Amino acid sequence: MTHTSPAPGGASRRSVVAAVGATGLAAALAACGSDEKSTTPGTPDADATPDTARPPSTAGQESSAAGATGGRALARTSEIPEGGGKVFADRRVVVTQPSKGEFKAFSAVCTHQKCVVKDVSDGTINCPCHGSKFSIEDGSVRHDPAKLPLPEMKISVQGDSIGLV
């Protein structure tokens, strides 16, 4: 058995190390116990990967007069090609224009294994992970392996601005 000599002030080295460790542990637990997320609304959790990404939360956000969510426009109508669409991977949203002046939005998270869709072409929203394809008109599955459609998201179009509702 080893003997620890008291540190100046009467505390042993072992008790000082234990106190420092306990303080660090308490700080770490306090940080881990927070209910707040370090990410901003509409972005994935900091530890999310393409396989664990989630669609953006729209809870508590209201549409502004400009038609943008929380005062932020998602896109301009001119950015969304007729008969096609555009993926906003950072916002986990895909916006399509199935016919002139008709805009739709869907979650950009594939219903098969939660990868983020990559692009829109030939009338489908395309997932790069396993080849699932979804309709730009209603998000329905056009090609397996996905079995469920992409969830539709509500948007507002005001002038040339598109925003999530």
SERO-4910 file (N, C-alpha, C, O; in steps of 0.05 Angstrom, whole numbers):
BEGIN
 pado doro    nc1    nc2    nc3   cac1   cac2   cac3    cc1    cc2    cc3    oc1    oc2    oc3
  Met    A     17    -23      0      0      0      0     18     25      0     37     26     15
  Thr    A     11     44    -16     26     68    -17     13     89      0    -11     89      5
  His    A     30    107      9     20    128     27     23    154     11     44    159      0
  Thr    A      2    170     11      4    196     -2      8    217     19     -5    217     40
  Ser    A     27    234     14     33    255     33     14    279     29      6    284      6
  Pro    A      6    292     50    -12    314     48     -1    336     31     23    342     33
  Ala    A    -17    349     15    -10    372     -1    -10    396     18    -22    395     39
  Pro    A      2    418     10      1    442     27    -28    448     34    -46    447     17
  Gly    A    -34    455     58    -61    462     67    -74    437     79    -98    439     86
  Gly    A    -61    414     80    -72    391     93    -87    371     75    -94    350     85
  Ala    A    -91    376     50   -106    358     32    -86    339     18    -64    348     10
  Ser    A    -93    314     16    -76    295      2    -78    298    -28    -98    309    -38
  Arg    A    -58    289    -42    -59    290    -71    -83    275    -82    -96    284   -101
  Arg    A    -89    253    -70   -112    236    -79   -138    252    -75   -155    251    -93
  Ser    A   -142    266    -53   -167    281    -50   -169    305    -68   -191    312    -77
  Val    A   -146    317    -75   -146    339    -94   -154    329   -122   -171    342   -135
  Val    A   -142    307   -130   -148    295   -156   -178    287   -157   -191    292   -177
  Ala    A   -188    275   -136   -216    267   -135   -234    291   -137   -255    290   -151
  Ala    A   -227    312   -123   -244    337   -124   -245    349   -152   -266    357   -162
  Val    A   -221    350   -165   -220    361   -192   -236    343   -211   -251    354   -228
  Gly    A   -234    317   -209   -249    299   -226   -279    301   -222   -294    301   -241
  Ala    A   -287    304   -197   -316    307   -191   -327    333   -203   -349    334   -213
  Thr    A   -311    354   -201   -319    380   -213   -323    378   -243   -342    387   -254
  Gly    A   -303    365   -256   -305    361   -285   -329    343   -293   -343    349   -312
  Leu    A   -334    322   -277   -357    305   -282   -383    320   -279   -402    317   -295
  Ala    A   -385    336   -259   -410    352   -254   -414    371   -277   -437    375   -286
  Ala    A   -393    384   -287   -396    402   -310   -405    387   -335   -422    397   -350
  Ala    A   -393    364   -339   -401    348   -363   -430    339   -361   -444    340   -381
  Leu    A   -438    330   -338   -466    321   -335   -485    345   -338   -507    341   -350
  Ala    A   -478    368   -329   -496    391   -332   -499    398   -361   -520    405   -370
  Ala    A   -477    396   -376   -478    402   -405   -495    381   -420   -510    388   -438
  Cys    A   -492    356   -412   -507    334   -426   -536    335   -419   -552    325   -435
  Gly    A   -543    346   -396   -571    345   -387   -588    367   -399   -612    369   -394
  Ser    A   -576    385   -415   -591    407   -427   -611    397   -447   -604    379   -463
  Asp    A   -635    408   -448   -655    402   -467   -651    418   -493   -665    412   -513
  Glu    A   -634    437   -493   -631    455   -516   -613    441   -537   -594    426   -530
  Lys    A   -619    445   -562   -603    435   -584   -584    457   -592   -590    480   -591
  Ser    A   -560    448   -601   -540    467   -609   -543    475   -639   -528    491   -649
  Thr    A   -562    463   -652   -566    469   -680   -589    488   -683   -606    491   -665
  Thr    A   -591    501   -706   -612    520   -711   -636    505   -724   -632    484   -735
  Pro    A   -660    517   -721   -683    504   -733   -679    500   -763   -669    517   -777
  Gly    A   -688    477   -773   -686    471   -801   -660    458   -810   -656    453   -833
  Thr    A   -642    453   -790   -617    440   -797   -617    414   -781   -630    412   -760
  Pro    A   -601    394   -790   -600    369   -775   -585    372   -750   -570    391   -746
  Asp    A   -589    353   -731   -573    353   -707   -543    352   -715   -536    342   -736
  Ala    A   -526    362   -697   -498    364   -704   -486    337   -709   -467    334   -725
  Asp    A   -496    316   -696   -485    289   -700   -500    273   -722   -494    249   -725
  Ala    A   -518    285   -736   -534    271   -756   -516    265   -780   -500    282   -789
  Thr    A   -519    241   -791   -506    234   -816   -528    230   -836   -552    230   -829
  Pro    A   -522    226   -862   -543    222   -881   -562    200   -874   -586    200   -881
  Asp    A   -553    179   -859   -570    157   -852   -588    163   -828   -607    149   -822
  Thr    A   -582    185   -812   -598    191   -789   -610    218   -790   -622    228   -771
  Ala    A   -609    231   -814   -619    259   -816   -649    259   -813   -663    240   -820
  Arg    A   -659    281   -802   -687    285   -798   -697    309   -814   -682    327   -819
  Pro    A   -723    309   -821   -733    333   -834   -733    356   -815   -734    352   -791
  Pro    A   -733    381   -825   -732    404   -808   -758    406   -792   -779    399   -801
  Ser    A   -754    417   -768   -778    422   -751   -789    448   -759   -775    468   -762
  Thr    A   -815    450   -762   -828    475   -768   -846    484   -745   -861    503   -748
  Ala    A   -844    470   -722   -860    477   -699   -853    505   -690   -830    512   -687
  Gly    A   -874    521   -684   -870    548   -673   -861    568   -694   -857    591   -686
  Gln    A   -859    561   -718   -851    580   -738   -876    590   -753   -893    574   -760
  Glu    A   -876    616   -759   -899    627   -773   -890    639   -799   -867    648   -802
  Ser    A   -908    639   -818   -902    651   -844   -903    681   -843   -921    692   -831
  Ser    A   -883    694   -854   -883    723   -855   -897    733   -879   -906    717   -896
  Ala    A   -901    759   -881   -914    770   -905   -900    764   -930   -912    763   -952
  Ala    A   -873    759   -929   -858    752   -952   -861    723   -960   -850    714   -980
  Gly    A   -875    708   -943   -879    680   -949   -856    662   -940   -854    639   -948
  Ala    A   -838    673   -924   -815    657   -915   -820    648   -887   -834    661   -871
  Thr    A   -808    626   -880   -810    615   -854   -792    630   -835   -769    634   -840
  Gly    A   -804    639   -813   -789    654   -793   -774    677   -805   -753    685   -795
  Gly    A   -784    689   -827   -771    712   -839   -750    704   -859   -737    721   -870
  Arg    A   -746    678   -864   -725    669   -883   -738    655   -907   -753    635   -904
  Ala    A   -732    665   -931   -742    652   -955   -727    626   -960   -702    625   -955
  Leu    A   -740    606   -969   -728    581   -976   -715    583  -1004   -693    575  -1009
  Ala    A   -731    595  -1023   -722    597  -1051   -738    618  -1065   -758    627  -1056
  Arg    A   -728    624  -1089   -743    641  -1107   -756    622  -1127   -745    601  -1133
  Thr    A   -780    630  -1137   -794    613  -1156   -777    607  -1181   -779    586  -1193
  Ser    A   -760    626  -1189   -743    623  -1213   -722    601  -1209   -710    591  -1229
  Glu    A   -716    593  -1184   -696    572  -1178   -707    544  -1183   -692    525  -1184
  Ile    A   -734    541  -1184   -746    515  -1186   -755    511  -1215   -775    523  -1224
  Pro    A   -742    493  -1230   -749    489  -1258   -777    476  -1261   -784    458  -1246
  Glu    A   -791    484  -1281   -817    472  -1288   -812    443  -1296   -794    437  -1312
  Gly    A   -828    425  -1284   -825    396  -1289   -802    384  -1274   -795    361  -1278
  Gly    A   -790    399  -1255   -767    390  -1240   -769    399  -1211   -790    402  -1200
  Gly    A   -746    404  -1200   -745    413  -1172   -717    418  -1163   -698    416  -1179
  Lys    A   -714    425  -1138   -688    431  -1126   -688    420  -1097   -707    423  -1082
  Val    A   -665    407  -1090   -662    396  -1063   -647    417  -1047   -626    427  -1055
  Phe    A   -657    422  -1023   -644    440  -1004   -635    421   -981   -648    419   -960
  Ala    A   -612    408   -985   -603    387   -966   -599    398   -938   -605    384   -919
  Asp    A   -589    422   -936   -584    434   -910   -610    439   -894   -610    439   -870
  Arg    A   -632    442   -908   -658    447   -896   -675    421   -896   -697    421   -885
  Arg    A   -665    400   -909   -679    374   -911   -706    377   -925   -726    365   -916
  Val    A   -706    393   -946   -731    398   -961   -724    397   -991   -703    404  -1000
  Val    A   -743    387  -1007   -742    387  -1036   -767    402  -1046   -789    395  -1038
  Val    A   -763    422  -1063   -785    437  -1074   -787    430  -1104   -767    429  -1118
  Thr    A   -811    424  -1113   -816    417  -1141   -836    436  -1154   -851    450  -1140
  Gln    A   -836    436  -1180   -855    451  -1196   -866    432  -1218   -856    432  -1240
  Pro    A   -886    415  -1210   -896    395  -1229   -907    407  -1254   -904    396  -1276
  Ser    A   -921    430  -1252   -931    444  -1275   -927    474  -1270   -923    483  -1247
  Lys    A   -928    490  -1291   -921    518  -1289   -937    532  -1266   -962    531  -1266
  Gly    A   -923    544  -1248   -935    559  -1226   -945    542  -1203   -956    554  -1183
  Glu    A   -943    516  -1204   -952    498  -1182   -927    488  -1167   -910    474  -1179
  Phe    A   -924    496  -1142   -901    489  -1127   -909    470  -1104   -929    474  -1091
  Lys    A   -892    450  -1100   -897    430  -1078   -871    427  -1063   -849    432  -1074
  Ala    A   -873    418  -1038   -849    413  -1022   -853    387  -1007   -875    380   -998
  Phe    A   -831    372  -1005   -831    346   -991   -806    345   -974   -786    359   -978
  Ser    A   -807    327   -954   -783    321   -939   -762    310   -958   -768    294   -975
  Ala    A   -737    318   -954   -715    309   -971   -703    284   -958   -681    275   -967
  Val    A   -715    273   -938   -704    249   -924   -719    224   -935   -743    222   -931
  Cys    A   -704    207   -948   -716    183   -960   -729    166   -939   -718    162   -917
  Thr    A   -752    155   -945   -767    138   -927   -756    110   -925   -766     95   -908
  His    A   -737    103   -941   -726     76   -940   -706     73   -917   -711     58   -898
  Gln    A   -684     88   -918   -664     86   -896   -653    113   -888   -631    116   -879
  Lys    A   -669    134   -892   -664    161   -882   -641    176   -894   -630    194   -882
  Cys    A   -632    168   -918   -612    183   -933   -626    209   -943   -650    209   -947
  Val    A   -610    229   -948   -621    254   -960   -621    250   -990   -601    242  -1002
  Val    A   -644    256  -1003   -645    254  -1032   -625    272  -1045   -616    292  -1033
  Lys    A   -617    266  -1069   -595    280  -1082   -604    300  -1103   -594    323  -1103
  Asp    A   -623    292  -1120   -630    310  -1142   -658    304  -1152   -672    286  -1143
  Val    A   -667    320  -1171   -693    317  -1184   -687    317  -1214   -675    335  -1225
  Ser    A   -697    295  -1227   -694    293  -1256   -715    275  -1267   -724    256  -1254
  Asp    A   -723    280  -1292   -742    263  -1306   -768    258  -1290   -779    236  -1291
  Gly    A   -777    278  -1275   -802    276  -1260   -801    261  -1234   -821    256  -1222
  Thr    A   -776    255  -1225   -773    241  -1199   -753    255  -1182   -734    267  -1191
  Ile    A   -757    251  -1155   -738    259  -1135   -722    234  -1129   -733    213  -1123
  Asn    A   -695    236  -1130   -678    212  -1130   -660    210  -1106   -646    229  -1098
  Cys    A   -661    186  -1094   -644    180  -1071   -619    165  -1081   -621    146  -1095
  Pro    A   -595    175  -1073   -571    162  -1083   -563    137  -1068   -546    122  -1078
  Cys    A   -574    132  -1045   -565    109  -1028   -573     82  -1040   -556     64  -1042
  His    A   -599     78  -1046   -608     52  -1056   -625     54  -1080   -637     34  -1088
  Gly    A   -627     78  -1092   -641     80  -1118   -671     86  -1116   -685     84  -1136
  Ser    A   -682     93  -1093   -710     99  -1091   -715    125  -1107   -699    142  -1108
  Lys    A   -739    126  -1119   -748    149  -1134   -776    156  -1126   -793    138  -1121
  Phe    A   -782    182  -1124   -808    192  -1115   -819    212  -1136   -804    226  -1148
  Ser    A   -845    213  -1138   -859    231  -1157   -856    260  -1148   -858    266  -1124
  Ile    A   -851    278  -1167   -849    306  -1161   -877    318  -1156   -880    340  -1145
  Glu    A   -898    303  -1164   -925    313  -1161   -937    309  -1133   -951    326  -1122
  Asp    A   -932    285  -1121   -944    279  -1096   -925    264  -1076   -934    256  -1055
  Gly    A   -900    260  -1084   -881    247  -1066   -884    217  -1065   -870    203  -1050
  Ser    A   -902    205  -1081   -907    176  -1081   -883    162  -1092   -867    173  -1107
  Val    A   -880    136  -1084   -858    120  -1092   -861    112  -1122   -882    102  -1130
  Arg    A   -840    118  -1137   -840    110  -1166   -821     87  -1171   -824     72  -1190
  His    A   -802     83  -1152   -783     61  -1155   -774     52  -1127   -766     69  -1111
  Asp    A   -774     26  -1123   -766     14  -1097   -736     19  -1093   -722     27  -1112
  Pro    A   -726     15  -1069   -737     -1  -1047   -755     14  -1027   -768      1  -1011
  Ala    A   -757     40  -1029   -775     54  -1010   -804     44  -1014   -812     38  -1036
  Lys    A   -819     42   -992   -847     34   -993   -866     56   -987   -889     56   -995
  Leu    A   -856     77   -972   -873     99   -964   -866    124   -980   -843    128   -987
  Pro    A   -886    141   -985   -880    166   -999   -865    186   -982   -864    183   -958
  Leu    A   -853    206   -995   -840    228   -981   -863    245   -968   -882    251   -982
  Pro    A   -860    252   -943   -881    269   -930   -881    296   -943   -860    309   -948
  Glu    A   -905    306   -949   -909    333   -960   -904    353   -938   -912    349   -915
  Met    A   -893    376   -946   -888    398   -927   -904    422   -938   -906    425   -962
  Lys    A   -914    438   -920   -929    462   -928   -911    485   -935   -892    491   -920
  Ile    A   -917    497   -958   -901    521   -966   -921    543   -972   -945    539   -976
  Ser    A   -909    567   -973   -924    591   -981   -909    604  -1004   -885    608  -1003
  Val    A   -924    612  -1024   -912    626  -1047   -924    654  -1047   -948    658  -1051
  Gln    A   -907    674  -1043   -915    702  -1043   -897    716  -1063   -873    720  -1058
  Gly    A   -909    725  -1085   -893    738  -1106   -874    717  -1117   -882    697  -1128
  Asp    A   -848    723  -1116   -828    704  -1126   -813    690  -1103   -792    678  -1107
  Ser    A   -824    691  -1079   -811    679  -1055   -827    654  -1046   -851    654  -1043
  Ile    A   -811    633  -1041   -823    608  -1030   -812    604  -1002   -788    606   -997
  Gly    A   -829    599   -983   -821    594   -956   -837    571   -943   -859    566   -952
  Leu    A   -825    558   -924   -840    537   -909   -860    550   -890   -855    572   -879
  Val    A   -882    537   -886   -903    548   -868   -900    533   -842   -916    539   -823
***
